Amino acid sequence: MTEVWTHGTWTAKSGQEDQFVAAWKELADWTIANYPGARGTLLRDRERTNLFVSFGPWPDLETAQAWRASDGFRERVARIQQTIESFEPRTLDLVTAAS
C-alpha cells in the first residue's frame, strides 16, 4: 500500500466562513465515522480569512477514490458548495517527511 494525501484549497464566500467550517466539520465527522483511521485537518489563512486549506492521509488511492465517489461525500460537499466561491481538490503522493 502506498499512502496518498487529499488536499483542498477552499475560498469561502464573504460572511459565510463560520457556515463553511461547520459544513466541513460535518464532512470530516462523517468521514471518520465511515472510514476508520481517516483523519483530516483544516487550516485558515491569517491574511485572507476566507481562505482555507484541508488535508489528510489515506492508506491508498483506492480508499481515497471510494471516499470521493461515495454518496455521503457528495451530499456533504454539496452543502459545503453553498458556502464557497471556489474549491481546488488535489490528490498527492508522499515524497518525504521530516519530524
Phi and psi in radians as a Rosetta constraint file:
Dihedral C 1 N 2 CA 2 C 2 CIRCULARHARMONIC -2.021 0.35
Dihedral N 2 CA 2 C 2 N 3 CIRCULARHARMONIC 2.148 0.35
Dihedral C 2 N 3 CA 3 C 3 CIRCULARHARMONIC -1.176 0.35
Dihedral N 3 CA 3 C 3 N 4 CIRCULARHARMONIC 2.359 0.35
Dihedral C 3 N 4 CA 4 C 4 CIRCULARHARMONIC -2.178 0.35
Dihedral N 4 CA 4 C 4 N 5 CIRCULARHARMONIC 2.840 0.35
Dihedral C 4 N 5 CA 5 C 5 CIRCULARHARMONIC -2.169 0.35
Dihedral N 5 CA 5 C 5 N 6 CIRCULARHARMONIC 2.448 0.35
Dihedral C 5 N 6 CA 6 C 6 CIRCULARHARMONIC -1.775 0.35
Dihedral N 6 CA 6 C 6 N 7 CIRCULARHARMONIC 2.559 0.35
Dihedral C 6 N 7 CA 7 C 7 CIRCULARHARMONIC -2.508 0.35
Dihedral N 7 CA 7 C 7 N 8 CIRCULARHARMONIC 2.470 0.35
Dihedral C 7 N 8 CA 8 C 8 CIRCULARHARMONIC -2.428 0.35
Dihedral N 8 CA 8 C 8 N 9 CIRCULARHARMONIC 2.460 0.35
Dihedral C 8 N 9 CA 9 C 9 CIRCULARHARMONIC -1.943 0.35
Dihedral N 9 CA 9 C 9 N 10 CIRCULARHARMONIC 2.100 0.35
Dihedral C 9 N 10 CA 10 C 10 CIRCULARHARMONIC -2.063 0.35
Dihedral N 10 CA 10 C 10 N 11 CIRCULARHARMONIC 2.354 0.35
Dihedral C 10 N 11 CA 11 C 11 CIRCULARHARMONIC -2.024 0.35
Dihedral N 11 CA 11 C 11 N 12 CIRCULARHARMONIC 1.934 0.35
Dihedral C 11 N 12 CA 12 C 12 CIRCULARHARMONIC -1.356 0.35
Dihedral N 12 CA 12 C 12 N 13 CIRCULARHARMONIC 2.630 0.35
Dihedral C 12 N 13 CA 13 C 13 CIRCULARHARMONIC -1.136 0.35
Dihedral N 13 CA 13 C 13 N 14 CIRCULARHARMONIC 2.511 0.35
Dihedral C 13 N 14 CA 14 C 14 CIRCULARHARMONIC -0.980 0.35
Dihedral N 14 CA 14 C 14 N 15 CIRCULARHARMONIC 2.260 0.35
Dihedral C 14 N 15 CA 15 C 15 CIRCULARHARMONIC 1.480 0.35
Dihedral N 15 CA 15 C 15 N 16 CIRCULARHARMONIC -0.062 0.35
Dihedral C 15 N 16 CA 16 C 16 CIRCULARHARMONIC -1.916 0.35
Dihedral N 16 CA 16 C 16 N 17 CIRCULARHARMONIC 0.200 0.35
Dihedral C 16 N 17 CA 17 C 17 CIRCULARHARMONIC -1.042 0.35
Dihedral N 17 CA 17 C 17 N 18 CIRCULARHARMONIC -0.784 0.35
Dihedral C 17 N 18 CA 18 C 18 CIRCULARHARMONIC -1.145 0.35
Dihedral N 18 CA 18 C 18 N 19 CIRCULARHARMONIC -0.678 0.35
Dihedral C 18 N 19 CA 19 C 19 CIRCULARHARMONIC -1.152 0.35
Dihedral N 19 CA 19 C 19 N 20 CIRCULARHARMONIC -0.680 0.35
Dihedral C 19 N 20 CA 20 C 20 CIRCULARHARMONIC -1.063 0.35
Dihedral N 20 CA 20 C 20 N 21 CIRCULARHARMONIC -0.850 0.35
Dihedral C 20 N 21 CA 21 C 21 CIRCULARHARMONIC -1.038 0.35
Dihedral N 21 CA 21 C 21 N 22 CIRCULARHARMONIC -0.747 0.35
Dihedral C 21 N 22 CA 22 C 22 CIRCULARHARMONIC -1.105 0.35
Dihedral N 22 CA 22 C 22 N 23 CIRCULARHARMONIC -0.733 0.35
Dihedral C 22 N 23 CA 23 C 23 CIRCULARHARMONIC -1.202 0.35
Dihedral N 23 CA 23 C 23 N 24 CIRCULARHARMONIC -0.676 0.35
Dihedral C 23 N 24 CA 24 C 24 CIRCULARHARMONIC -1.123 0.35
Dihedral N 24 CA 24 C 24 N 25 CIRCULARHARMONIC -0.731 0.35
Dihedral C 24 N 25 CA 25 C 25 CIRCULARHARMONIC -1.103 0.35
Dihedral N 25 CA 25 C 25 N 26 CIRCULARHARMONIC -0.653 0.35
Dihedral C 25 N 26 CA 26 C 26 CIRCULARHARMONIC -1.073 0.35
Dihedral N 26 CA 26 C 26 N 27 CIRCULARHARMONIC -0.761 0.35
Dihedral C 26 N 27 CA 27 C 27 CIRCULARHARMONIC -1.090 0.35
Dihedral N 27 CA 27 C 27 N 28 CIRCULARHARMONIC -0.783 0.35
Dihedral C 27 N 28 CA 28 C 28 CIRCULARHARMONIC -1.094 0.35
Dihedral N 28 CA 28 C 28 N 29 CIRCULARHARMONIC -0.781 0.35
Dihedral C 28 N 29 CA 29 C 29 CIRCULARHARMONIC -1.098 0.35
Dihedral N 29 CA 29 C 29 N 30 CIRCULARHARMONIC -0.748 0.35
Dihedral C 29 N 30 CA 30 C 30 CIRCULARHARMONIC -1.090 0.35
Dihedral N 30 CA 30 C 30 N 31 CIRCULARHARMONIC -0.745 0.35
Dihedral C 30 N 31 CA 31 C 31 CIRCULARHARMONIC -1.059 0.35
Dihedral N 31 CA 31 C 31 N 32 CIRCULARHARMONIC -0.830 0.35
Dihedral C 31 N 32 CA 32 C 32 CIRCULARHARMONIC -1.099 0.35
Dihedral N 32 CA 32 C 32 N 33 CIRCULARHARMONIC -0.667 0.35
Dihedral C 32 N 33 CA 33 C 33 CIRCULARHARMONIC -1.199 0.35
Dihedral N 33 CA 33 C 33 N 34 CIRCULARHARMONIC -0.535 0.35
Dihedral C 33 N 34 CA 34 C 34 CIRCULARHARMONIC -1.824 0.35
Dihedral N 34 CA 34 C 34 N 35 CIRCULARHARMONIC -0.227 0.35
Dihedral C 34 N 35 CA 35 C 35 CIRCULARHARMONIC -2.286 0.35
Dihedral N 35 CA 35 C 35 N 36 CIRCULARHARMONIC 1.486 0.35
Dihedral C 35 N 36 CA 36 C 36 CIRCULARHARMONIC -0.908 0.35
Dihedral N 36 CA 36 C 36 N 37 CIRCULARHARMONIC 2.365 0.35
Dihedral C 36 N 37 CA 37 C 37 CIRCULARHARMONIC 1.563 0.35
Dihedral N 37 CA 37 C 37 N 38 CIRCULARHARMONIC -0.195 0.35
Dihedral C 37 N 38 CA 38 C 38 CIRCULARHARMONIC -1.203 0.35
Dihedral N 38 CA 38 C 38 N 39 CIRCULARHARMONIC 2.647 0.35
Dihedral C 38 N 39 CA 39 C 39 CIRCULARHARMONIC -2.700 0.35
Dihedral N 39 CA 39 C 39 N 40 CIRCULARHARMONIC 2.729 0.35
Dihedral C 39 N 40 CA 40 C 40 CIRCULARHARMONIC -2.601 0.35
Dihedral N 40 CA 40 C 40 N 41 CIRCULARHARMONIC 2.744 0.35
Dihedral C 40 N 41 CA 41 C 41 CIRCULARHARMONIC -2.316 0.35
Dihedral N 41 CA 41 C 41 N 42 CIRCULARHARMONIC 2.416 0.35
Dihedral C 41 N 42 CA 42 C 42 CIRCULARHARMONIC -2.104 0.35
Dihedral N 42 CA 42 C 42 N 43 CIRCULARHARMONIC 2.200 0.35
Dihedral C 42 N 43 CA 43 C 43 CIRCULARHARMONIC -2.033 0.35
Dihedral N 43 CA 43 C 43 N 44 CIRCULARHARMONIC 2.620 0.35
Dihedral C 43 N 44 CA 44 C 44 CIRCULARHARMONIC -2.106 0.35
Dihedral N 44 CA 44 C 44 N 45 CIRCULARHARMONIC 2.359 0.35
Dihedral C 44 N 45 CA 45 C 45 CIRCULARHARMONIC -1.238 0.35
Dihedral N 45 CA 45 C 45 N 46 CIRCULARHARMONIC 2.331 0.35
Dihedral C 45 N 46 CA 46 C 46 CIRCULARHARMONIC -1.272 0.35
Dihedral N 46 CA 46 C 46 N 47 CIRCULARHARMONIC -0.541 0.35
Dihedral C 46 N 47 CA 47 C 47 CIRCULARHARMONIC -1.469 0.35
Dihedral N 47 CA 47 C 47 N 48 CIRCULARHARMONIC -0.821 0.35
Dihedral C 47 N 48 CA 48 C 48 CIRCULARHARMONIC -1.904 0.35
Dihedral N 48 CA 48 C 48 N 49 CIRCULARHARMONIC 1.580 0.35
Dihedral C 48 N 49 CA 49 C 49 CIRCULARHARMONIC -1.222 0.35
Dihedral N 49 CA 49 C 49 N 50 CIRCULARHARMONIC -0.063 0.35
Dihedral C 49 N 50 CA 50 C 50 CIRCULARHARMONIC -1.764 0.35
Dihedral N 50 CA 50 C 50 N 51 CIRCULARHARMONIC 0.118 0.35
Dihedral C 50 N 51 CA 51 C 51 CIRCULARHARMONIC -1.813 0.35
Dihedral N 51 CA 51 C 51 N 52 CIRCULARHARMONIC 2.218 0.35
Dihedral C 51 N 52 CA 52 C 52 CIRCULARHARMONIC -2.238 0.35
Dihedral N 52 CA 52 C 52 N 53 CIRCULARHARMONIC 2.651 0.35
Dihedral C 52 N 53 CA 53 C 53 CIRCULARHARMONIC -2.262 0.35
Dihedral N 53 CA 53 C 53 N 54 CIRCULARHARMONIC 2.304 0.35
Dihedral C 53 N 54 CA 54 C 54 CIRCULARHARMONIC -2.147 0.35
Dihedral N 54 CA 54 C 54 N 55 CIRCULARHARMONIC 2.654 0.35
Dihedral C 54 N 55 CA 55 C 55 CIRCULARHARMONIC -2.804 0.35
Dihedral N 55 CA 55 C 55 N 56 CIRCULARHARMONIC 2.726 0.35
Dihedral C 55 N 56 CA 56 C 56 CIRCULARHARMONIC -2.964 0.35
Dihedral N 56 CA 56 C 56 N 57 CIRCULARHARMONIC 2.643 0.35
Dihedral C 56 N 57 CA 57 C 57 CIRCULARHARMONIC -1.528 0.35
Dihedral N 57 CA 57 C 57 N 58 CIRCULARHARMONIC 2.693 0.35
Dihedral C 57 N 58 CA 58 C 58 CIRCULARHARMONIC -2.314 0.35
Dihedral N 58 CA 58 C 58 N 59 CIRCULARHARMONIC 2.596 0.35
Dihedral C 58 N 59 CA 59 C 59 CIRCULARHARMONIC -1.156 0.35
Dihedral N 59 CA 59 C 59 N 60 CIRCULARHARMONIC -0.479 0.35
Dihedral C 59 N 60 CA 60 C 60 CIRCULARHARMONIC -2.847 0.35
Dihedral N 60 CA 60 C 60 N 61 CIRCULARHARMONIC 2.918 0.35
Dihedral C 60 N 61 CA 61 C 61 CIRCULARHARMONIC -1.115 0.35
Dihedral N 61 CA 61 C 61 N 62 CIRCULARHARMONIC -0.667 0.35
Dihedral C 61 N 62 CA 62 C 62 CIRCULARHARMONIC -1.064 0.35
Dihedral N 62 CA 62 C 62 N 63 CIRCULARHARMONIC -0.715 0.35
Dihedral C 62 N 63 CA 63 C 63 CIRCULARHARMONIC -1.158 0.35
Dihedral N 63 CA 63 C 63 N 64 CIRCULARHARMONIC -0.755 0.35
Dihedral C 63 N 64 CA 64 C 64 CIRCULARHARMONIC -1.102 0.35
Dihedral N 64 CA 64 C 64 N 65 CIRCULARHARMONIC -0.709 0.35
Dihedral C 64 N 65 CA 65 C 65 CIRCULARHARMONIC -1.168 0.35
Dihedral N 65 CA 65 C 65 N 66 CIRCULARHARMONIC -0.707 0.35
Dihedral C 65 N 66 CA 66 C 66 CIRCULARHARMONIC -1.103 0.35
Dihedral N 66 CA 66 C 66 N 67 CIRCULARHARMONIC -0.699 0.35
Dihedral C 66 N 67 CA 67 C 67 CIRCULARHARMONIC -1.057 0.35
Dihedral N 67 CA 67 C 67 N 68 CIRCULARHARMONIC -0.881 0.35
Dihedral C 67 N 68 CA 68 C 68 CIRCULARHARMONIC -1.149 0.35
Dihedral N 68 CA 68 C 68 N 69 CIRCULARHARMONIC -0.473 0.35
Dihedral C 68 N 69 CA 69 C 69 CIRCULARHARMONIC -1.522 0.35
Dihedral N 69 CA 69 C 69 N 70 CIRCULARHARMONIC -0.158 0.35
Dihedral C 69 N 70 CA 70 C 70 CIRCULARHARMONIC -1.274 0.35
Dihedral N 70 CA 70 C 70 N 71 CIRCULARHARMONIC 2.640 0.35
Dihedral C 70 N 71 CA 71 C 71 CIRCULARHARMONIC -1.066 0.35
Dihedral N 71 CA 71 C 71 N 72 CIRCULARHARMONIC -0.707 0.35
Dihedral C 71 N 72 CA 72 C 72 CIRCULARHARMONIC -1.065 0.35
Dihedral N 72 CA 72 C 72 N 73 CIRCULARHARMONIC -0.706 0.35
Dihedral C 72 N 73 CA 73 C 73 CIRCULARHARMONIC -1.110 0.35
Dihedral N 73 CA 73 C 73 N 74 CIRCULARHARMONIC -0.888 0.35
Dihedral C 73 N 74 CA 74 C 74 CIRCULARHARMONIC -1.065 0.35
Dihedral N 74 CA 74 C 74 N 75 CIRCULARHARMONIC -0.697 0.35
Dihedral C 74 N 75 CA 75 C 75 CIRCULARHARMONIC -1.083 0.35
Dihedral N 75 CA 75 C 75 N 76 CIRCULARHARMONIC -0.779 0.35
Dihedral C 75 N 76 CA 76 C 76 CIRCULARHARMONIC -1.284 0.35
Dihedral N 76 CA 76 C 76 N 77 CIRCULARHARMONIC -0.643 0.35
Dihedral C 76 N 77 CA 77 C 77 CIRCULARHARMONIC -1.168 0.35
Dihedral N 77 CA 77 C 77 N 78 CIRCULARHARMONIC -0.585 0.35
Dihedral C 77 N 78 CA 78 C 78 CIRCULARHARMONIC -1.062 0.35
Dihedral N 78 CA 78 C 78 N 79 CIRCULARHARMONIC -0.660 0.35
Dihedral C 78 N 79 CA 79 C 79 CIRCULARHARMONIC -1.212 0.35
Dihedral N 79 CA 79 C 79 N 80 CIRCULARHARMONIC -0.702 0.35
Dihedral C 79 N 80 CA 80 C 80 CIRCULARHARMONIC -1.070 0.35
Dihedral N 80 CA 80 C 80 N 81 CIRCULARHARMONIC -0.723 0.35
Dihedral C 80 N 81 CA 81 C 81 CIRCULARHARMONIC -1.035 0.35
Dihedral N 81 CA 81 C 81 N 82 CIRCULARHARMONIC -0.445 0.35
Dihedral C 81 N 82 CA 82 C 82 CIRCULARHARMONIC -1.165 0.35
Dihedral N 82 CA 82 C 82 N 83 CIRCULARHARMONIC -0.328 0.35
Dihedral C 82 N 83 CA 83 C 83 CIRCULARHARMONIC -1.887 0.35
Dihedral N 83 CA 83 C 83 N 84 CIRCULARHARMONIC 0.014 0.35
Dihedral C 83 N 84 CA 84 C 84 CIRCULARHARMONIC -2.130 0.35
Dihedral N 84 CA 84 C 84 N 85 CIRCULARHARMONIC 2.730 0.35
Dihedral C 84 N 85 CA 85 C 85 CIRCULARHARMONIC -1.572 0.35
Dihedral N 85 CA 85 C 85 N 86 CIRCULARHARMONIC -0.656 0.35
Dihedral C 85 N 86 CA 86 C 86 CIRCULARHARMONIC -2.690 0.35
Dihedral N 86 CA 86 C 86 N 87 CIRCULARHARMONIC 2.796 0.35
Dihedral C 86 N 87 CA 87 C 87 CIRCULARHARMONIC -2.614 0.35
Dihedral N 87 CA 87 C 87 N 88 CIRCULARHARMONIC 2.275 0.35
Dihedral C 87 N 88 CA 88 C 88 CIRCULARHARMONIC -2.145 0.35
Dihedral N 88 CA 88 C 88 N 89 CIRCULARHARMONIC 1.765 0.35
Dihedral C 88 N 89 CA 89 C 89 CIRCULARHARMONIC -1.495 0.35
Dihedral N 89 CA 89 C 89 N 90 CIRCULARHARMONIC 2.627 0.35
Dihedral C 89 N 90 CA 90 C 90 CIRCULARHARMONIC -2.494 0.35
Dihedral N 90 CA 90 C 90 N 91 CIRCULARHARMONIC 2.681 0.35
Dihedral C 90 N 91 CA 91 C 91 CIRCULARHARMONIC -2.097 0.35
Dihedral N 91 CA 91 C 91 N 92 CIRCULARHARMONIC 2.176 0.35
Dihedral C 91 N 92 CA 92 C 92 CIRCULARHARMONIC -2.146 0.35
Dihedral N 92 CA 92 C 92 N 93 CIRCULARHARMONIC 2.583 0.35
Dihedral C 92 N 93 CA 93 C 93 CIRCULARHARMONIC -1.736 0.35
Dihedral N 93 CA 93 C 93 N 94 CIRCULARHARMONIC 2.433 0.35
Dihedral C 93 N 94 CA 94 C 94 CIRCULARHARMONIC -1.228 0.35
Dihedral N 94 CA 94 C 94 N 95 CIRCULARHARMONIC 2.220 0.35
Dihedral C 94 N 95 CA 95 C 95 CIRCULARHARMONIC -1.768 0.35
Dihedral N 95 CA 95 C 95 N 96 CIRCULARHARMONIC -0.873 0.35
Dihedral C 95 N 96 CA 96 C 96 CIRCULARHARMONIC -2.801 0.35
Dihedral N 96 CA 96 C 96 N 97 CIRCULARHARMONIC 2.812 0.35
Dihedral C 96 N 97 CA 97 C 97 CIRCULARHARMONIC -2.493 0.35
Dihedral N 97 CA 97 C 97 N 98 CIRCULARHARMONIC 2.593 0.35
Dihedral C 97 N 98 CA 98 C 98 CIRCULARHARMONIC -2.176 0.35
Dihedral N 98 CA 98 C 98 N 99 CIRCULARHARMONIC 2.552 0.35
